[in-house]
Amino acid sequence: MRSAYSVETVRAAERALMARLPEGALMQRAAAGLAAACAELLGRVYGSRVVLLVGSGDNGGDALYAGARLARRGAGVTAVLLAPERAHAGGLAALRRAGGAVAAAESAEGLIERADLVVDGIVGIGGKGGLRPEAEALAGVAGRSRAAVVAVDLPSGVEADTGEVRGAAVRADLTVTFGTYKPGLLIDPAREYAGVVRLVGIGLELPPEPELQALQHADVARLLPVPAGESDKYRRGVVGIAAGSARYPGAAVLAVSGALRGGAGAVRYVGPAGEAVIARFPETLVSDRGPAKAGRVQAWVVGPGAGDDAATVAEVLAANVPVLLDADGLRLAERDAVRGRTAPTLMTPHAGEAAALLGVRREEVEGARLAAVRELAAAYRATVLLKGSTTLVADAGGGAVRVNATGTSWLATAGSGDVLSGLGGSLLAAGLPALDAGSAAAYLHGLAGRFAANGAPVGAHDVAERIPEAWRDVRAL
């Protein structure tokens, strides 16, 4: 599992460690890791041309010390100081001793255009609000050049705690981050600026609960239900699907397709698309008597393609079992009905739906995804899975937010969310807590999307059919 911590937590851990180390030792650890990553990216250090963009903070010091190490290996290293009077004195002296040079910002454009590598040490993890004009101009030149761009700790101009990008920012090919991941490196829009992220350990002692967690194969494998020898379809869990309408029967079919592959022992369908569902999936238990009379279920999925059927949504929310609320169900559900539930609720909005629920513009949600998912979870007292370029899952009780590491842009296709809903609902029925069900469903769904697309357009039904392959891939470790 990858964990990300807030700036405040990281700085507290750094202070505690620096109190036990000789002066400057922590920065030297960071610089050594940064220099090694730069050398690996360059391939051949001797004779390469390296430009350091150096601000006034510790990131600038890291860049200068790393530059000194590269200069000692034969690279031609030039530091461009954006605040010469506040540049890290020790790092600057080390660079000069190693044969490195210092240049004025006015001459930086030509240097960057001829460089093999540009190191972004402009702003540290406390930076907010985008780059200042001089730094913005240099970031633009670096982005247009042929040079590889390496960011120190995180790209300058992105916000470490939130993943927000409020103005111009450096676009890196590689980000070398120290001690722990920062939330902004894992969440869009900032994630898009970070490129490949490489973590360098520097000995920080961090608290057990991070701000953000990114599950990996082994973590998801531990969550997935595996039937025991005495299991039957009812012991494995039964998931109810209340979805679809005369206008959108396909939503019901796709939700059922995801549910059948999600670990529950049986799927009950309730709604007007029963004929379409049974024609595609004859193993489905179809009822036309409404959710309350459909038979025993351990969880419900309600909302995909539901149109304006508010009565069914309300009936499902009144059930004392976990409920996954999606699509039209999000619009039709009464907030108080969701907040008043005693059984778990998992809401799965995309950015537009989340914006409508929060009463803000879609762009505000997309620009501040972490804040939006936390606010929505608190407002509805529910676990919220915010779909998008980086899917986030926030628990109703707070704690670490989960960010999904799988997926592909080809998943942005009609019906893909319906498959995810069925999959998540099935995991709820199999007994997973809402946070784990949402996290595991997003992970498997994203992995299945990758397998199905393989670099080409894909339909939602293709994604559903690859869920078993994703499941096997996760459990193969």
C-alpha positions in Angstrom: 0.0 0.0 0.0 1.2 3.5 -0.8 0.5 6.1 1.8 0.5 9.9 1.5 0.8 12.3 4.4 0.0 16.0 4.8 2.6 18.7 4.7 2.2 19.4 8.4 2.8 15.7 9.3 5.8 15.5 7.0 7.4 18.6 8.5 6.8 17.4 12.0 8.5 14.1 11.2 11.4 16.0 9.5 11.9 18.2 12.6 11.9 15.2 14.8 14.5 13.4 12.7 16.7 16.4 12.2 16.9 16.8 16.0 18.7 13.4 16.1 21.0 13.8 13.1 24.0 16.0 12.4 23.2 19.3 10.8 22.5 19.0 7.1 22.4 15.1 7.1 18.7 14.9 6.1 19.2 17.2 3.1 22.2 15.1 2.1 20.1 12.0 2.1 17.5 13.6 -0.1 20.1 15.0 -2.4 21.8 11.6 -2.8 18.5 10.0 -3.8 17.7 12.9 -6.2 21.1 12.7 -7.8 20.8 8.9 -8.3 17.4 9.3 -9.9 18.7 12.0 -12.2 21.8 9.9 -13.2 19.5 6.9 -14.0 17.3 9.1 -16.2 20.3 10.6 -18.0 21.9 7.2 -18.6 25.3 8.8 -19.2 26.2 11.5 -16.7 29.6 12.5 -18.0 29.3 15.3 -20.6 25.5 15.8 -20.0 24.1 19.3 -19.6 22.0 19.9 -16.4 20.1 23.1 -15.5 18.9 23.6 -11.9 15.9 25.9 -11.4 16.5 27.0 -7.8 14.1 28.8 -5.5 14.7 29.9 -1.9 13.5 26.9 0.0 14.9 23.5 1.0 13.9 22.1 -2.4 16.4 24.5 -3.9 19.0 23.2 -1.5 18.2 19.6 -2.5 18.7 20.6 -6.1 22.0 22.3 -5.5 23.5 19.4 -3.5 22.3 16.9 -6.1 23.7 19.1 -8.8 27.1 19.1 -7.0 27.0 15.3 -7.1 26.3 15.2 -10.8 29.0 17.8 -11.5 31.6 15.6 -9.7 30.6 12.9 -12.1 31.4 15.1 -15.1 28.1 16.7 -15.9 28.0 20.4 -16.8 25.7 21.8 -14.2 24.3 25.3 -14.1 22.1 26.7 -11.4 19.6 29.4 -12.3 18.8 31.3 -9.0 15.3 32.8 -8.9 16.0 34.5 -5.6 19.9 34.8 -5.4 19.9 36.5 -2.0 17.9 33.6 -0.5 19.5 30.6 -2.2 20.7 27.8 0.1 24.2 28.9 1.0 25.6 25.5 1.7 24.2 23.9 -1.4 25.4 26.8 -3.5 28.9 26.5 -2.1 28.9 22.7 -2.7 27.9 23.2 -6.3 30.7 25.8 -7.0 33.3 23.5 -5.3 32.3 20.7 -7.6 32.7 22.9 -10.7 29.1 23.9 -11.2 28.2 27.4 -12.5 25.6 29.9 -11.6 23.6 31.9 -14.2 21.2 34.8 -14.1 17.5 34.1 -14.8 17.8 36.3 -17.9 20.1 33.8 -19.6 18.1 30.7 -18.5 16.1 30.2 -21.7 19.1 29.4 -23.9 20.6 27.1 -21.2 17.3 25.2 -20.8 16.9 24.8 -24.6 20.4 23.1 -24.8 20.0 21.1 -21.6 19.6 17.3 -21.3 18.0 17.6 -17.9 16.2 20.3 -16.0 15.8 20.0 -12.2 12.8 21.8 -10.8 13.7 23.1 -7.3 11.7 26.3 -7.5 9.0 25.8 -4.8 8.7 23.4 -1.9 5.8 21.4 -0.5 4.3 24.4 1.2 3.8 26.3 -2.1 0.3 27.5 -3.0 -1.4 29.4 -5.7 0.7 28.5 -8.8 4.0 30.0 -10.0 5.1 33.6 -10.0 5.6 35.1 -13.5 9.4 34.6 -13.7 9.1 31.0 -12.6 6.1 30.4 -14.9 8.2 31.6 -17.9 11.0 29.2 -17.0 8.6 26.3 -16.5 7.2 27.0 -19.9 10.6 27.0 -21.6 11.4 23.7 -19.8 8.1 22.1 -21.0 8.8 23.1 -24.6 12.4 21.9 -24.5 13.8 18.5 -25.4 15.2 18.2 -21.8 13.8 15.7 -19.3 12.3 17.5 -16.4 12.7 16.2 -12.8 10.7 17.7 -10.0 12.2 17.8 -6.4 9.6 16.4 -4.0 6.7 17.6 -6.1 6.2 19.8 -9.2 6.4 23.5 -8.4 3.0 25.1 -8.6 0.9 22.2 -7.5 -0.5 22.0 -3.9 0.9 19.1 -1.9 -2.1 18.5 0.4 -5.0 18.8 -2.0 -3.8 18.0 -5.5 -5.1 21.4 -6.7 -3.4 23.4 -9.4 -4.5 27.0 -9.1 -2.2 28.5 -11.7 0.8 27.7 -13.8 2.9 24.7 -12.7 5.9 22.7 -13.8 5.1 19.6 -15.8 7.6 16.9 -14.8 8.6 13.7 -16.5 9.8 12.4 -13.1 9.1 13.5 -9.6 11.5 12.4 -6.9 9.7 12.7 -3.5 11.2 12.2 -0.1 10.1 10.2 2.9 6.6 9.6 1.9 4.1 10.4 -1.0 2.3 13.7 -0.8 -1.5 13.6 -1.6 -1.1 15.9 -4.6 1.2 13.3 -6.3 -1.7 10.8 -6.3 -4.7 13.0 -7.1 -5.6 14.8 -10.3 -5.2 17.4 -11.5 -1.8 17.6 -9.8 -1.0 13.9 -10.6 -0.9 14.8 -14.3 1.9 17.2 -13.6 4.1 14.7 -11.7 4.9 12.2 -14.3 6.5 9.1 -12.9 6.9 9.3 -9.1 9.9 7.8 -7.4 9.9 7.6 -3.6 13.3 8.0 -1.8 13.4 6.9 1.8 15.1 9.3 4.2 14.2 7.7 7.5 11.0 9.6 8.5 8.9 8.1 11.3 5.3 8.7 10.4 2.0 8.1 12.3 0.0 5.0 11.4 -2.9 6.7 9.7 -2.1 8.7 6.6 -4.1 11.3 4.7 -4.4 9.1 1.6 -3.9 5.4 0.8 -3.5 3.8 -2.6 -4.2 0.1 -2.5 -2.1 -2.3 -4.5 -2.6 -5.9 -5.6 -1.7 -7.5 -2.3 -4.0 -5.2 -0.4 -7.0 -5.9 -2.7 -6.3 -9.6 -2.7 -6.8 -9.7 1.1 -10.2 -8.0 0.8 -11.7 -10.2 -1.9 -14.2 -12.8 -0.7 -13.3 -16.5 -1.3 -16.1 -19.1 -0.8 -15.4 -21.8 1.8 -16.1 -25.5 1.3 -19.5 -25.2 3.1 -20.6 -22.1 1.2 -23.8 -21.9 -0.8 -25.3 -19.1 -2.8 -27.0 -17.6 0.2 -24.0 -17.8 2.5 -22.0 -16.0 -0.1 -24.5 -13.2 -0.2 -27.3 -12.1 -2.4 -27.3 -8.7 -4.0 -30.4 -6.9 -5.2 -30.3 -4.7 -8.3 -33.1 -2.1 -8.6 -32.2 -0.4 -11.8 -33.2 0.3 -15.4 -36.3 1.7 -16.9 -38.3 1.4 -20.2 -35.9 4.1 -21.6 -32.7 2.6 -20.1 -33.0 -1.2 -19.9 -29.3 -1.5 -20.7 -28.4 0.1 -17.4 -30.0 -2.9 -15.6 -28.3 -5.4 -17.8 -24.9 -3.8 -17.2 -25.4 -3.5 -13.4 -26.3 -7.1 -13.3 -23.3 -8.1 -15.4 -21.0 -6.4 -12.8 -22.9 -7.9 -9.9 -22.6 -11.5 -11.2 -18.8 -11.1 -11.3 -18.5 -9.5 -7.8 -18.3 -12.4 -5.4 -21.9 -12.6 -4.2 -23.7 -16.0 -4.6 -26.8 -14.7 -6.3 -28.3 -11.6 -8.0 -31.9 -10.6 -7.6 -33.2 -8.1 -10.2 -36.2 -5.8 -9.5 -37.5 -3.4 -12.2 -39.0 -3.0 -15.6 -36.1 -4.5 -17.5 -36.6 -8.0 -16.3 -37.0 -9.5 -19.8 -33.8 -7.9 -21.0 -31.9 -9.1 -17.9 -33.1 -12.7 -18.0 -32.4 -12.9 -21.8 -28.8 -11.9 -21.2 -28.2 -13.5 -17.8 -30.6 -16.4 -17.2 -29.0 -17.1 -13.7 -30.5 -13.9 -12.4 -33.5 -14.1 -10.0 -36.0 -11.7 -11.4 -38.9 -10.2 -9.5 -41.7 -7.7 -10.4 -42.9 -7.3 -6.9 -40.7 -4.4 -5.8 -37.7 -4.3 -3.5 -39.5 -5.0 -0.3 -41.1 -8.2 -1.6 -38.2 -9.4 -3.9 -36.8 -11.9 -1.3 -33.8 -11.9 0.9 -30.8 -9.8 0.0 -27.7 -8.8 1.8 -27.2 -5.5 -0.1 -29.0 -3.4 -2.7 -27.8 -1.4 -5.7 -30.3 1.3 -6.8 -30.3 4.0 -9.3 -28.6 3.1 -12.6 -31.0 4.0 -15.4 -33.9 4.5 -12.9 -35.3 7.6 -14.6 -37.7 9.3 -12.2 -38.6 6.3 -10.1 -38.2 8.0 -6.7 -40.5 5.5 -4.9 -38.1 2.5 -5.6 -35.1 4.5 -4.4 -36.9 5.4 -1.2 -38.0 1.8 -0.7 -34.5 0.5 -1.0 -33.1 3.2 1.3 -35.6 2.1 3.9 -34.1 -1.5 3.9 -31.8 -2.4 6.8 -29.0 -3.7 4.6 -26.1 -2.0 2.9 -27.1 0.1 -0.2 -25.1 1.3 -3.1 -26.6 4.5 -4.5 -25.7 5.5 -8.1 -26.7 7.6 -11.1 -30.4 8.6 -11.0 -30.6 7.3 -7.5 -28.3 10.0 -6.3 -30.6 12.6 -7.7 -33.8 11.0 -6.4 -32.6 10.1 -2.9 -33.7 12.4 0.0 -30.6 13.6 1.9 -32.2 13.0 5.2 -33.2 9.5 4.2 -29.5 8.7 3.5 -28.2 10.5 6.6 -30.7 8.6 8.8 -29.8 5.1 7.6 -28.2 2.8 10.2 -26.9 0.3 7.6 -23.9 1.4 5.4 -24.5 3.5 2.3 -22.0 3.7 -0.6 -22.6 6.6 -3.0 -20.8 6.5 -6.4 -21.2 9.9 -8.1 -19.1 11.2 -11.0 -17.9 14.8 -10.8 -21.1 16.3 -12.3 -23.4 14.4 -9.9 -21.2 15.3 -7.0 -21.3 19.0 -8.0 -25.1 18.8 -8.1 -25.3 17.2 -4.7 -23.0 19.9 -3.2 -24.5 22.8 -5.1 -21.3 23.9 -6.8 -20.0 23.9 -10.4 -18.5 20.7 -11.8 -15.2 22.5 -12.3 -14.9 23.1 -8.6 -15.2 19.4 -7.9 -12.7 18.4 -10.6 -10.2 21.0 -9.4 -10.5 20.0 -5.7 -11.4 16.3 -5.7 -10.1 15.5 -2.3 -12.1 18.3 -0.6 -15.2 17.4 -2.6 -15.3 13.7 -1.7 -14.7 14.5 2.0 -17.4 17.1 2.1 -19.9 14.8 0.4 -19.2 12.0 2.8 -19.7 14.3 5.7 -22.8 15.9 4.3 -24.6 12.5 3.6 -23.0 10.5 6.5 -22.1 7.9 3.8 -19.1 6.4 2.2 -18.5 8.2 -1.1 -16.7 6.8 -4.2 -16.0 9.8 -6.5 -15.5 8.5 -10.0 -13.1 10.2 -12.4 -9.5 10.4 -13.6 -8.5 9.5 -10.1 -11.2 7.7 -8.2 -11.4 8.6 -4.5 -13.2 6.7 -1.7 -13.9 8.5 1.5 -15.5 6.8 4.5 -18.4 8.3 6.4 -16.4 8.4 9.6 -13.4 10.2 8.2 -10.0 8.7 8.2 -7.7 8.1 5.3 -9.2 8.6 1.9 -8.4 5.8 -0.7 -7.2 6.7 -4.2 -7.5 4.1 -6.9 -4.3 3.3 -8.8 -5.8 1.4 -11.7 -7.9 2.5 -14.6 -7.7 3.9 -18.1 -9.2 6.9 -19.9 -11.0 4.4 -22.1 -13.3 3.7 -19.2 -15.0 7.0 -19.8 -17.7 5.3 -21.8 -21.5 4.9 -21.4 -22.5 2.1 -19.0 -19.1 1.7 -17.4 -20.4 3.2 -14.1 -23.3 0.7 -14.1 -20.9 -2.2 -14.2 -19.0 -0.6 -11.3 -22.2 -0.3 -9.3 -23.1 -3.9 -9.7 -19.6 -5.0 -8.8 -19.5 -2.8 -5.7 -22.9 -3.9 -4.6 -22.0 -7.6 -4.9 -18.9 -7.0 -2.7 -21.2 -5.3 -0.2 -23.5 -8.3 -0.2 -20.5 -10.6 0.2 -19.8 -8.9 3.5 -17.2 -6.2 2.8 -17.5 -2.9 4.6 -18.5 0.0 2.4 -14.9 1.5 2.2 -13.4 -1.8 1.3 -16.2 -2.7 -1.2 -15.8 0.7 -3.0 -12.0 0.5 -3.0 -11.9 -3.1 -4.2 -14.6 -2.5 -6.8 -12.8 0.5 -8.2 -9.5 -1.4 -8.4 -10.9 -4.4 -10.2 -13.0 -2.3 -12.5 -10.0 -0.2 -13.4 -7.9 -3.2 -14.0 -10.6 -4.9 -16.1 -10.8 -1.7 -18.1 -7.1 -1.8 -18.8 -7.3 -5.5 -19.9 -10.4 -4.9 -22.1 -9.1 -1.7 -23.8 -5.4 -2.6 -24.3 -5.0 0.8 -25.8 -8.2 0.9 -27.9 -11.8 1.9 -27.5 -13.9 -0.4 -25.3 -17.5 -0.9 -24.4 -18.9 -1.3 -20.9 -19.9 -5.0 -21.6 -16.2 -5.7 -22.5 -15.2 -4.3 -19.1 -17.6 -6.6 -17.3 -16.4 -9.6 -19.1 -12.8 -8.9 -18.0 -13.5 -8.6 -14.3 -12.8 -12.4 -13.7 -9.4 -11.9 -15.4 -8.7 -8.8 -13.1 -9.8 -10.9 -10.1 -7.4 -13.7 -11.0 -4.6 -11.2 -11.7 -5.0 -9.7 -8.2 -5.1 -13.0 -6.4 -2.2 -14.5 -8.4 0.4 -12.9 -6.1 
